[in-house]
Every structure is written in structure tokens, then in C-alpha cells.
């Protein structure tokens, strides 16, 4: 039954993709329906007129779009049901499908870990399919065909769900590639722009390099085992060196997809150019699938984790978290900023996962379960709020036709509902209390503070430093999202487009983000719901649950023990309501003190203009100066001088370019190396047919010699 | 009963905060050869502000008007976590020290947004500077606090203070480092000299004042009160974590009375030190603050390392 709903989720998403292909088949469809009604359902008049109305030329595209997204949404609902059912049932379901290689049918396995990620995907897909119909209606059919968008969206979701179901390396890679390639076409959807094509190519290149690395990782495992099924790979008996090699390969492959620094470069290029609901899925969900792959590979297939791997993850995670947020802070492009912020959040997840590995390898499985819990919880939270923010960015882009936050401002009055939803997202991602982001960060700190149980002195001093880096990351994230919300929604409008913006009319476009925002708040207040689910996962995967299982009531959160740390969001919420209520009531009771509106104080000079407000680059200027070494900053100020002796400044031109260090340091040398190598190889390509025949002959002789 | 005492303690916190501000001002005036206003002047100011009609800019959105309430209640919640006169109260279990830092972040988030809401250069400037300074101060503060929590192996403030009380007077190098780190952070976070000057309205130097320039009436009162509360909160943190003696461990009337007297004495003394420091030191340039705060972070780190190397049981 559970598996059936999981299959339903996969099939429905696939069907939604296929249905999108019907976009240009209106005539065929109406002929089919005509035939069907004439032969089979002759009596049903209402149904017939309804279908005929929708098949009219005017209604058909709208109808089809909605139908595609309804199927996608149903797929999400089924994914949520399947995920919840398997998490609550605590079982493991296996199955085989007669697809794939003749001697290797597709093995299916649906356990707690897959179920949890099914839940994440399901929620995200539900929100996206509420949002989708309104968003895609602005695309012109002849420039950006819906058939392509719908097909690849369906395939993309199918691929992600299949990755989670796979129980052999072969099916895993097929599903993984389906996910990667489908998302490549989605990134390249608006291909008329050369920057988009370049971003899509970069994405495809890195996705394929990552996939090769994962295949090699599976290959290392498979060479020590009897087959390609995960059961056989689990049995593989690796020496610690080979296990570490497999780990590094897997880390490279999955890390490339997840966007770990320094292999994150595709992320800020690809996410902004895809349509917003796709960026939401890519950033919120696809990165999580990569995380799933890493967890499956390390904790499940490799089995005995080593503490050195944990240290690697911890350091990489810390670098990614700090690097990601520092780069995000400098971005004026909203979607690019959000993409960099995904790098940060993935970094936090890797950090905590590393802690979990360290505790696991040092014989503290219960603390490992705590770290694992924090990592998965943060993954869940990130899926919620990042989806919310990307969908919000989509609404803003849809209404203002801007993505540069220096061109926005004052939208809170024009788009009140969007701004409230976006504010929830910003507060969650800045990990403020009462919202879900805070809970996972709190758990991360609690994990890091358990370092006293370790014996290794280096680890004991490394982990608190990582915790302090986490604190810096959180504070910088708050600064970054104050900038985002403050510049987009507050102040005065900085351009005509944002001045003329108005609230989005499509209810679905607000319903999708509203669902996510509601969940952000609900889980911030009652985190026990999700923690209970994750505890089942860690019980299944690590064999251990939280130390203090009984203290996980709905009211209290005390993961280690009530004496060590406790947090009760409902009580905090009640306290906040009382405090705010009392002062609100007390201060507003006198009718004499009703608010008066007046002009903004302008120092007596008069004429405040929107240009006088702080912009993105001025807001981040102190950071730019303090952390100057982190970026390659190219700042140019040019003055137009006029008048006698060039004394007067007529105009000032300011240009700021900020670049990632990883391009000149890492990628350009690699690209140059590949080019050089190609040139060397090119030497044997003389263009002379006789030489080529000679090569063929030599190869033939060599092969014969090898075979015999 | 316990809840009652907890609510009483929080109320006491809120009520006493302006008194500390008044006392601080008095000490400072005396030191600078000026005639001091009455000790109760901050109360009068707050009362006056609540009776005035607030004037709000036409640009302001709902966020600007709600922000003072949110800032004030977040700060009150932070205060409810910190043991003032007694330990082992139920409110301190509902949130630990990390949540307290979270409350500060919450208040700051809305203060910074309110600064940006009007759309003047002042507000943006204040917000930008505030977020910069706080993002450097937060890791330093957590580092200092982690030293404490690792010694006491709890992040619950009340539990940590009880642990220090039970241990008795032991000179720990890690605590000395953490104390200095926390003092430096407290000065930065509460906007005192040398990081920010609470008395200035000179645009080049102000941080906190720049953000709240547009506030008036009851909104201003709430924000002022919240910042007085924050000052007191840091004072209580320093006083009760590092010198917890005198705080009530049982809830008898006598113990609580002594607890109150003890904390009043400690805070009065701390305020005198702060006044002396503010009189002696000049405000520093904005871009020197990073050096100041990274020094605080370094102290916190040293405290942590000395805990791990010198003091840990293994």
C-alpha cells in the first residue's frame, strides 16, 4: 500500500510530463473525445459539454496547464503520504521491477531515509504545483513552449523520486542522470540569452563530472562485492584505504551536486536563469537529493564511518557556510543571492553531518544521532524556506520584471501579502526564534557543545571553533536577509517598475508560498513533529535514537537531557504574545495619543529622493571592507569633471564587480590544463590519412597481442 | 509558585532597567564634573514619551509601527531567561542561552528593518552598521558563553550559574578570558563608548541612534526601554555568571531579598566601572571596531582553548 502510493507519486509526475506534450495536440484530443463520447458514453451530456468547452482553442492552453500542475500536485500529495506512512510504520519495503538490465532488474527499497526525503520532495512539489499555473502563464507559447517546460519538470521530479527508491547502483545512476539531464533542459529553458546557455552548459558539465565520480565510487564498492545491488554493496568488505577512496569519490560527486565550496560554481549560475518554480525545486529539493545520496553512501553502504571523514565534512561545511553567506551578501541579484545562500545552508548541513560522523566513529552513537537529527532537520527546513524565498522571488520578478534588488523598494505597501510571506522566509533563514530555522541551528549548537566526550585534543578545539564559525554564519545570514527584505520591500521605490508594481492576482501563486510559510511557522513552534519522524530514520540507519527520547514531548525540546539544554517554543510564543499584548494594550488605551502622520525628517534641506537611500552595495560596504580578502573586488569610481580647471564634479560613475576566488584559482587552471592537454593530443592528429592508417594498424596489432 | 517568582523576577528586571541607566548617567556626570539629573530621570522620560502623540512618517509601513512592540517583547523574553535574583526558575528552562542570543537577534532584525523602512540615508546607515557590528560580536559572545557552558556542561543559564556556585571560588584561566571577552562584547552590543555613543546625534558616528531617528512617542519609549533592558541584561550576565555569590538558591523571602540586594550592589559597582571607562576612553573609528571585536573573539577562543587544555577532566 505504501509502496503503491510511492509508485503513484512517480507515475503521476511522469504522466504530468507526458500530458504537457499534448499542448499542440488539441485537434487530436478533440477527435478522440468526440469518438469516445459517440461510442462509449453517449448519455453523459454535462461531462461532454465540459470537456468540449475545455478543448476549445481559447480555453485549451489554460486547461492543459492546470491539468499538468494538478497531476504534479497529486504526485506531491502521494509522495507526502508515502513518506509519512513509511516513517510512521518504521518498516523497510523492498520490491523488484522488471526494467533495466537483463540480469539486474530494478531493485526498489523504501525505508525511513527515503521516506523522509519523499516527504521533503512531496511538500515542495505541492507548493510548486499550486504556484506553477499562474507563473507559467506569462510565458509566450511560441518563444517558450509549455510542452518543453512541463515535460522536463515532470521528468525532473520523476528522476528525483526514483533516486530515492533505487536499491541498486544501476537504477540509482539512471535515475540520477534523468534528474540531471532533465534539470539541464530546465536551466536552458530561456535559451535565447547566451548567458543562460553558458550557465546550462556549465551545469551539465559539472553534473556529468559529478556523476562519473559517483560511478567510480560505486565501482570501488562493487569491486569488493558480488553485485551491484545495494544489499551486495553493503556486504562489501573494504580496507580503510579503499573505503576512504570511495568516500572521497562519493563526496566529490554528491558534493558537486549539493554545491559545496569549491565545487559550487554552477549553482549561482544555473539557479538564477531557470524559471523561478524550477529554481525553487532545484535549490530546495535537488540539493537535498544529493545529500540523500551522500548519507546513503556513507552511513548505509560504507557502514563503518571513520572520524577523518567527519573532519573533512566539518571543514568543507564550515568553509562552504562562511563562503556561501559572504558571497551571498555581496550579490545584488536576488536569485543569485538565494543560490549562494543555498551553498551556505548546505555547508551547515555538511558541518553537522561531519559532527555526527565524528561522534559515530568515536563510539558515541547517541550523539551521532543528535547530529544526524540536526542535519536532516536543517535539510527539511532549508527545503521549506528556500522554496518559499525562491517562489517569492518569482512573484517579485513576475510583478516588477526586476531581479536586481537595487531597483526595488517600497513593495511592502504594494504587495502586502507577498511581503508578509517573504518576511516569514527571511526570518526562518536568519534563524530567528519561533521559526523553524532556529530549531535546527539550536540543535547544531547542542551537537557541537557535546564535544567534551571526545578524547582527541585537536577535535576538541576544532569543533568549538567550527561552532563559532556557525555563529558568524548565522549572524551574517541575518545581515544578508535584512538587506534583502529591507531593500526590496521597505523604503521608497527605486525604479519605475517597482513603483508601478501591484499584488499578484493569481491566488495559486500566493497559496504555494503560504503553504510553505505556514509550515515554517508551525514547525518552528512544534518541532517535535519532525524530530519524531527523523528519530525513526536515525533509529533505522544508525541503530540509535536520541539519548533523551522521552523528553521529546510536544512542549519541550530537550535532546540530550533536560538538565543540559531545553527549549520550549510554545512557551516562548505564549511569553512573546503576553509581553507584546500587555504593552500594546497599555500604550494604546489613551485616545489622546493616536498616531499622526507627517513628512519624513529631511534635516531641513527638503526633497528626499529614492536615490538617497542605501543600496545593496552601500549596505554591504562595511562587510566588504572587513572581509576584503574573501572576494576579488573591482571597484571603480569615475568622476566627470567640468568647469574651469576641472573643479566641478558633474557626475560620478561607480562600478563594482565582485568575483568568486574559485574561478581564477581553481577552474581557470583546470580549463587551461585541459586545453593544453588537448593541444598535446592534437599533435598526433596530423591530418594525413597514411598516419591514421598506421595508428589503426598499430592498435590492431596491440589488441591482437593483448587478446592472445 | 515558581512561575509566580519567575514572573516577578522578569517584572523586576523590566522595572529596574531605567534605574540602572539613571545611575550610570549619574556616575558619569559626577566623573565629568557635571551636575547629574535625578536618579529617576529615565522613568520620567519614559512616562513623558508614552503620553506624547507619536508622529510617524508617511513613508512608514506596518512594520515600522509594529517593530517597537516586537523589539521590546523579544528583549523582555531574553530578560526572562536570565536569573536575576534566583536560580532554578522555570522560565530559564523554557529557553537556554542560545535562545537568549536568538532573542537579541530577533530584536536586532526588526530594529534594522525599521531603520530601512523610512527610506532615508540615516536609517540605512544605522542598519548597515548595526548588522556589521552585531555579526562580529555574536561569535565572540557565543565563544565566551560556550566556555562557560562547557565547564558546566549545560547551556541552561540557571544551571550554569548553579554549577559555578557549587564549585566555589576557583580561579579558572578560562573564566578570566571569557569574562573579558564578554565585557568587550557587552560594550559593543549595548552601544556604549568606544563603539557607539548613546548620547550623540552626530551623523558620522551614530549607529543605534541613526536607526531610531524617526521614532517618537510611545514607540521611542519602547525602544529606549528595550535598550536600557539590554544594558542591564548584559550587566546581570556578567555579574551573575562570573560572580554569582548572593543569588538565591531557594525561594524563601529572605533569600530572595538578599538576592535582590546582591544584584543591585553588583550592578551599581559594574555601572561605576563602565562610567569610568566611558570617561577615560574616546570613541573609536567605525573600522577599528572590527579589531576590537576580533580581539574579543580571540579572548573567547583563548578561554575555550585554556578550558580544553588546562581544565577539562581528561
Interface residues (C-beta under 8 A of the other chain):
Chain A: X409 X410 X412 X413 X423 X427 X430 X431 X432 X433 X434 X438 X442 X445 X446 X449 X451 X452 X455 X457 X460 X461 X464 X465 X467 X468 X469 X471 X472 X474 X475 X476 X478 X479 X482 X483 X485 X486 X487 X489 X490 X491 X492 X562 X563 X564 X565 X566 X567 X568 X571 X572 X575 X576 X579 X580 X583 X584 X587 X588 X590 X592 X593 X594 X595 X596 X597 X598 X599 X600 X601 X602 X608 X610 X612 X613 X614 X618 X619 X620 X621 X622 X623 X625 X626
Chain B: X50 X51 X52 X53 X54 X55 X56 X57 X58 X59 X61 X62 X63 X65 X69 X70 X72 X73 X74 X76 X77 X80 X91 X93 X94 X95 X96 X98 X99 X102 X103 X105 X106 X108 X109 X112 X113 X115 X116 X117 X118 X119 X120 X121 X123 X124 X125 X127 X128 X129 X131 X132 X134 X135 X136 X138 X139 X142 X143 X146 X149 X150 X153 X154 X155 X156 X159 X213 X214 X217 X218 X221 X222 X286 X287 X290 X297 X300 X301 X304 X305 X308 X309 X312 X314
